[in-house]
Amino acid sequence: MYYNPYPYFVYPNYYPTWVMANQPTTQQPSRYLAMPTNRSPFPPINTNKLKTSAKRIKTIMQQAQLLTDKIDESEQFAHDLIDAAQQSNKTEVEKLIASTGITIKFETTYTPDGLRIIFTESSCCKLTLLLGW
């Protein structure tokens, strides 16, 4: 079913045919919508930027994989990360995260029950990693 956001119709004259019932009409009222449906309000589609973002997000995901692998493999690293975050020691948290081999820019925020890391690759894309404990 087609949804019409503009429910009024365009008529060949200003009044519908029932108002001008005594006057002969040669054509029926137009059944086309007032807004043209063949013209999109959006710019033409260009997939280059989306493809570039998809390619760059793969590198961000590889960087996030380094961190999650380190947390998964090392009980001591996970303990140190939680301990530093719970003590609000931002420099230690960032130092621990950077020690995993991450080379891209990241921002960290944490709460008593979790850690949020936002990985940023220039201005094209971001990846937010939410880890709870």
DOZA-653597 format. One record per residue (C-alpha): x, y, z; residue in one letter. Coordinates in pm, whole numbers, always signed. Each point is the difference from the previous one (the first is absolute). Layout:
BEGIN
+--------+--------+--------+--------+
|      u |      v |      w | residu |
+--------+--------+--------+--------+
|      X |      Y |      Z |      A |
...
+--------+--------+--------+--------+
//
This chain:
BEGIN
+--------+--------+--------+--------+
|      u |      v |      w | residu |
+--------+--------+--------+--------+
|     +0 |     +0 |     +0 |      M |
|   +130 |   +344 |    -88 |      Y |
|    +19 |   +263 |   +274 |      Y |
|    -77 |   +352 |   -116 |      N |
|   +148 |   +271 |   +226 |      P |
|   -178 |   +268 |   -205 |      Y |
|   -365 |   -108 |    -16 |      P |
|   -129 |   +276 |   -226 |      Y |
|    -32 |    -31 |   -374 |      F |
|    +75 |   +236 |   -285 |      V |
|   -304 |   +102 |   -201 |      Y |
|     +8 |   +156 |   -346 |      P |
|   -180 |   +303 |   +142 |      N |
|    -28 |   +140 |   +349 |      Y |
|   -333 |   -166 |    +82 |      Y |
|    -91 |   -368 |     -2 |      P |
|   -248 |   -118 |   -260 |      T |
|   -294 |    -17 |   +240 |      W |
|    +25 |   +380 |    +55 |      V |
|     -5 |    +61 |   -373 |      M |
|   -273 |   -255 |    -71 |      A |
|   -193 |   +227 |   -237 |      N |
|   +302 |    +71 |   -216 |      Q |
|   +111 |   -259 |   -253 |      P |
|   +348 |   -137 |    +55 |      T |
|   +207 |   -161 |   -267 |      T |
|   +238 |   -178 |   +232 |      Q |
|    -23 |   -181 |   +329 |      Q |
|   +179 |   +131 |   +309 |      P |
|   +361 |   -106 |    +15 |      S |
|    +68 |   -294 |   +226 |      R |
|   +366 |    +89 |    +40 |      Y |
|   +132 |   +112 |   +335 |      L |
|    +84 |   +362 |    +63 |      A |
|   +361 |    -95 |    +76 |      M |
|   +174 |   -164 |   -292 |      P |
|    +89 |   -356 |    +85 |      T |
|   +270 |    -43 |   -262 |      N |
|   +225 |   +264 |   +157 |      R |
|   +176 |    -97 |   +321 |      S |
|    +70 |   +265 |   +266 |      P |
|   +337 |   -167 |    +58 |      F |
|   +319 |    +57 |   -197 |      P |
|   +104 |   -256 |   -261 |      P |
|   +136 |   -322 |   +144 |      I |
|   +378 |    -29 |    +13 |      N |
|   +137 |   -314 |   +163 |      T |
|   +368 |   +104 |     +5 |      N |
|    -10 |   +147 |   +351 |      K |
|   -189 |   -300 |   +138 |      L |
|   +252 |   -240 |   -155 |      K |
|   +288 |   +202 |   +145 |      T |
|   -162 |     -5 |   +344 |      S |
|    -53 |   -376 |    -22 |      A |
|   +365 |    -50 |    -90 |      K |
|   +121 |   +221 |   +284 |      R |
|   -231 |   -155 |   +257 |      I |
|   +169 |   -334 |    -66 |      K |
|   +329 |   +142 |   +130 |      T |
|   -179 |   +140 |   +306 |      I |
|   -154 |   -340 |    +66 |      M |
|   +344 |   -162 |    -21 |      Q |
|   +127 |   +248 |   +258 |      Q |
|   -296 |    -77 |   +229 |      A |
|    +74 |   -370 |    -50 |      Q |
|   +349 |    +55 |   +144 |      L |
|   -150 |   +138 |   +320 |      L |
|   -270 |   -264 |    +38 |      T |
|   +250 |   -280 |    -65 |      D |
|   +231 |   +136 |   +268 |      K |
|   -285 |    +25 |   +252 |      I |
|   -114 |   -352 |    -87 |      D |
|   +347 |   -156 |    +19 |      E |
|   +145 |   +173 |   +308 |      S |
|   -170 |    -17 |   +338 |      E |
|   +259 |   +244 |   +143 |      Q |
|    -61 |   +256 |   -277 |      F |
|   -378 |    -17 |    +52 |      A |
|    +46 |    +43 |   +375 |      H |
|   +234 |   +298 |    -43 |      D |
|   -237 |   +166 |   -249 |      L |
|   -303 |    -33 |   +229 |      I |
|   +201 |   +112 |   +302 |      D |
|   +132 |   +312 |   -175 |      A |
|   -345 |    +88 |   -134 |      A |
|   -168 |    -41 |   +339 |      Q |
|   +261 |   +228 |   +155 |      Q |
|    -63 |   +258 |   -278 |      S |
|   +364 |    -17 |   -105 |      N |
|    -49 |   +112 |   -360 |      K |
|   +370 |    +10 |    -87 |      T |
|    +49 |   -359 |   +116 |      E |
|   -309 |   -118 |   -191 |      V |
|   +123 |   +165 |   -319 |      E |
|   +352 |   -134 |    +56 |      K |
|   -133 |   -354 |    +41 |      L |
|   -217 |    +29 |   -312 |      I |
|   +289 |   +142 |   -205 |      A |
|   +226 |   -286 |   +121 |      S |
|   -213 |   -245 |   -200 |      T |
|   +138 |   +139 |   -326 |      G |
|   -280 |   +239 |    -91 |      I |
|   +132 |   +271 |   -231 |      T |
|   -313 |   +201 |    -79 |      I |
|   -153 |   +279 |   +206 |      K |
|   -241 |   -104 |   +275 |      F |
|   -197 |   +156 |   +284 |      E |
|    -96 |   -177 |   +320 |      T |
|   -276 |    +52 |   +251 |      T |
|    -93 |   -235 |   +276 |      Y |
|   -253 |    -57 |   +272 |      T |
|    +12 |   -229 |   +304 |      P |
|   -152 |   -276 |   -211 |      D |
|   +156 |    +41 |   -343 |      G |
|   +241 |   +154 |   -248 |      L |
|    -72 |   +189 |   -321 |      R |
|   +269 |    +43 |   -263 |      I |
|    -62 |   +206 |   -314 |      I |
|   +245 |    -73 |   -281 |      F |
|    +21 |   +279 |   -258 |      T |
|   +149 |    -15 |   -348 |      E |
|    +36 |   +356 |   -137 |      S |
|   -344 |   +149 |    -63 |      S |
|   -159 |   -286 |   -188 |      C |
|   -100 |   -249 |   +264 |      C |
|     -4 |   -102 |   +364 |      K |
|    -37 |   -327 |   +185 |      L |
|   -132 |     -6 |   +356 |      T |
|    +96 |   -298 |   +213 |      L |
|   -200 |    -51 |   +320 |      L |
|   +141 |   -250 |   +249 |      L |
|   -172 |    -80 |   +327 |      G |
|   +133 |   -162 |   +315 |      W |
+--------+--------+--------+--------+
//
